[in-house]
Amino acid sequence: MAALSIPSSDNRTHDFLSLGALVTRLDPGIIPFSMATKYDLHVSGGEYNVATNLSRCFHLNTAIASAMVDSPIGMKVSNAVREAGVTPYYCLFKHDGVRGPNIAQVWSDQGKGVRAPVVFYNRANEAAGLLKPGSFNWHDIISKGVRWFHSGGIFSALSETTPELVIEAMQAFKEAGAVTSFDLNFRAKLWATMGGADKAPEVFGRICEHVDVLVGNEEDLQLGLGLKGPDVEKKSKLDPSVFLSMMETVTARLPNVKAVATTLREVHSTNRHSWSAVLWLDGDSYMAPTAELDVLDRVGGGDGFASGLFYGLLSGKPPEEALKLGWAHGALLTTFPGDTSMATREQVEAFAEGGSARIQR
């Protein structure tokens, strides 16, 4: 198995490009949906969040390939993408004035204490689900230079055509020498509308044949890839042994995969988590420290981890340091409202090096 090789930034326009859906997240805070009268709107999307974090916090040149709708909501989303410093490559859809196609809505409250957060989807006639092979001119984008290509399981679960588009893009970017990554992000609600959970391993399995770096916990590996592993519930959520014990199975099934990473989270209450992370890279494993988090909004923490880890690898950091940057950034992201980072690179680096919450004067 060849080691993970990171392309240099020489003559490359984009350090990182994501393919995925852009959505609006409606957030009533700690109030349940049925009782709320006010909602904050966050522009989000699992793949987009990583591109935004890498741009906003880590100052990398990033891009997003996605669907865009010519509607007022589309304008709101495109403005947010521009403000985040992310270069857009859009497949444009015209809204019919009544039914769409639409920018999807994801309703997600924050929960509180013993009350868990709740996520509700409204993805009817979603423009991103209409994307298919041929929607983007990958040759034109690749000609500008891209170091890292990323997509994920949420986008791949939107329709019959989106996973085929992911595979098309993976093949094109791998041929051009870019690193390819995929966040398994198994979501039972989405797969229930796409033929059931049994379909996910077939779809993800074909995609992951083209992947260098996988992000996903042991449940994602078991449910998303159909891999057998130990009973997750019998182990502490902070114990990496279940995850690491599956690496031999992963590499036997997918010898192209060079790295697998995940967060480890023990949820004591909605607002109190124990937080760690683990990385398996080129046959070696690395473990992050454990932090006790006071969580404001947990949505996006996993994307925060992935973006910090990818930044470390793209910057040539040693694996231990890259993992700690991902762990630190994911932890900090849970202290902000919304799905994307408001942290500075200096804050992430300080926390990764053992910093504290003492006031900075």
NORGIHU-V158767 format. One record per helix or strand of 3 or more residues. SS is the DSSP state (A for helix, B for strand). FROM is the first residue (numbers start at 1). TO is the last residue. Records with the same first field share a line. If there is no record, write none. Layout:
BEGIN
SS->FROM-TO, FROM-TO
END
This chain:
BEGIN
B->16-19, 23-27, 40-44, 62-69, 87-93, 104-108, 119-122, 148-152, 179-183, 213-215, 259-269, 272-281, 284-287, 291-294
A->33-35, 46-56, 72-83, 127-130, 138-142, 153-156, 162-175, 188-192, 198-208, 218-225, 232-234, 241-245, 247-253, 301-314, 319-333, 345-352
END
